[in-house]
Amino acid sequence: MTQTLTEAKKIIDDLSRALFSGRVRNSTVFLSTGVSYPNGVAVTIRVDRGLEGYVVTDDGYAALIVDGMGATSTLTKIAPSMAKRSGLSFEKGSFIATGVAQSELPIAVCAVSNLSARAVERVSFLLEQPKIRKSRDLFDRRLRDAFGDKVAFDVDYRGSTGRYWNFNAGVTENGQVVRLFELVSPSTQSVALANMKISDTRSLDFPPAVTAALVDYDRTEPALRAILSNAGGTVISANDDIAKYKLGAA
């Protein structure tokens, strides 16, 4: 059924209101955007009238989140170059666009909000790398101890959609892969990718078992752990003992 012009316009209006909401404090506009930080909080953008055009900024919120992670120095190192590549600036802990014409405000708000969120994601990624490397070494040792020469690393496996997914490891019995392992960091992106792999693989008529080994079990939100379990995966901590690695294995 073809939608009417009125229905189409209502969809646009509804989506616009859902993606952006705002409030005014004194002469300052604060916009809550549809872009989110890794912790799930929506990016809020501040808009002020400047001497020449408008000033659009994340009001230092990315810096505030990173400070709570104890990684202010990391943000300070990477933020100026990230801002420069986007045609913005990083000053006093805030991502800023200055001299913005009113007609350019939508573009500036999107640019600042996306950059603010990407910067926090980048810091999170850099902080996770040493822990991921350490967990990967332990993960590999646990699998070798648990399954010996039956385990292979960097295994491609075809899901029900026909796509081949790369898993960190797989265990083979009688020439058939019976269990797949995926090492998962606490980030939403890592969990989302693992969820797609597990869901597509477990949708096969005769699927192998799949285990998600979490780099940091406690820092992975319970809701994200539940997503992996609901997809059909067994969820363990990467530093669990061999018995947990063998859980559910053929």
N, C-alpha and C positions, 0 to 999 in steps of 0.2 A: 504494500500500500504506500502510495506517495504522500509525504507529509505536506501540509499546506505551508504557505509563506509565513503565516502567523505562528505556526508551530515551530518553524525553523528559527524565526527571530526570537521566540521565547527560549529556545535551547541556548542561543548565543547569550541572551541576557542572564539566564540562570547560571551558565558556566562562568560568565564574567564575574558575577557576584560570588560564586564559590571559590574562584581562584584568587580574587583580591577582595579584601575588606579593609576599611580604613577608619581612622579616628583623627580628630584635630585637637592638639593641645597647644593653647595659646595660638601662635601663627604657624606652628609646625604640623606637617602631615605625617602620620605613621601608617604605612601600608603593610598588612600581613599578606604575604604572597603564597603561591602554590608550590614554591620551592622549599624543600626541607633539608635541615642539617642531618648528619648521620644519626643523631639522637631522636629524630622524628619531629623536632620542633620546627615550625614554619619560620622561614627567614622574614624578618621585619625590616622594612626599608624606611628611612627617614628622609623627608623632602623639605628643604628650607629655601627661602628666597635669598639669593646671593646678590652681590653688587652687580654682577653681570649674569643674568639667567638664574637657574636653580642649582642647588647643591643636593646631590643624591648620595646617600651613604648607608652602610649597614649599621651605623651607630655603634661600631665596636663590638657587635655581638659575637662575631666569629672569634675575635680575640678573647672574649669572655669565656667562651666554651673551651678554647684551647688552653687558657689559663687554668681552668678546672682540671685539665688533663696533665698539667705540669709541663706543658710544651710550648710556652710562650717564645722561647729562643728559636725553636724550630719554625714557628710561624714568621717570626721577624726575618729569618733568613730567606724564606721562599716567597713571602707575600709581595715584596716590591717587584720582582721579576714577573710574577703571575699577573699583577695589576698592569704592568707596562705592556705585556703582550695583549692585554684586553683593551688597551687605550684608556686605562683608569690609573689611579694612584693609590698608594697605601700610606696614610699619614696618621700618626698618633694612634695606631691600633685600629684604624677604620679604612675600609675600602671606599673610595670617593670618586664621584664624577662631578666636575664643576663646570660652570658656564653652560648649563643645559637649557636649551630653548624649551618652551612649554610643549611644542609639538614633538619634541624628542624625548619627553619624559617616559613614555612607555618603554622605549628602547633602553634608556639609562637604568630604569628600575629593574628590568630583566637582566641587564648586564651585571649590575652590582649584586643582585640577589644570587645569580648563578655563580659568580666568582666567589662570593662569601661562603657559599655551601661547598664549592669545589676545594677551597683552601682548607677547610676543616677536614674534608675527606682526605686530602693529600697528607695533612699532618697525621691523621689517624693511620694512614697506610705506612708512612715512614716509621711511626712508633711501633707498628706491628711487625715489621720485617725481622728484627732480631729475634723476637719471640717465635715467629713463624719458622725461621731457620732452625732454631733450637728444637721446636716441636717436630719439625720434619725429620731431623736426625733421630729423635726418640721414636717417632712413628715408624720409620724404616726399620729400626732395630727391633721394635716390638713385633712387627710383622714377620721379620726373618726368624725371630725366636719362636713365634707361634706356628708358622706354616712352612718354615724351611725353604726348600727349593720349589715348593708349590706356588710361591708368591712371585709375581712379576710387577714391575713398577711402570708408571705412565702407560696405562692400558686404554685403548680405544674400544668402546662398546656401543653397538647399534641399538638405539631405543625404538619404541613402538612407532614413532613418527618417521623413522628412517634415518634420523640424524645420528652421526657418530659422536659420542661424548667421550672426552678424555678424563679418565679417573686416575687418581694418584697411584692406585694399586689394584691388583686383582688376584684372586686365588683360584687355581685350576685343579680340578679333580677329573681324572680319566679323559683328559683332553677338552674338558668343558669348564668355562668360567662359572664358578658357583657362588662367589662373593666378590663384591667390589668395595673399595674403600676410598673415601674422599676426605681430605684434610680441610677443615673449614675454619676460617677466622671469624671473630665476632662481628665483622662489618655486615651491614644489611646486604651489600652487593654480593659478598661471598656466600651468604646463606641463600640468597635468591638464586644464584647460579647452581648451588648444590641442590636446591629444591627442584629446579628444572631437570637436572640430571637424574635425580632419584625418581621423580614422578614419571618421566618418560620411560625410564628403564623398568620400573615396577609395573608399568601398564602392559608389558609384554605378556603373552599367554603363559609362558613358563620362564618367569624372570629370575635372575640371580638375586641373592640377598644383597643388601647394600648397607654399609656402615658409614655414618658420618662421624669422624673423629674431630672433636672441637679443640682448636688451639688453646682457647681459654674458656673452659666450661662456665665458670662463674660470671664472666663478663659478657657471655652470650645471653641476650634477653630470653627469659622463659618462653615468651611468645614465639621467638624465632626457633628455639629448640623444638617447640611443639609443632611448628610448620614442617620441620624435617621428619619428625616422628609420624605426623599425619600423612606425609608423602609416602610412607612405607619404609623409612630408614630406621636402623638401630642407631641410637645416638649415644656416644661414649666420649670420654675425655681423652685427648691424645696421650696424656701421661698415665692412663689407667694401666692395670697389670695385664698380663697375657691372657688371663681368663676372660676379661672383658672383650679383648680383641677376638677371642674365639666364640664369643656369644652369638648364637644363631648360625654359626658356620657349619657347613656340611662336613 
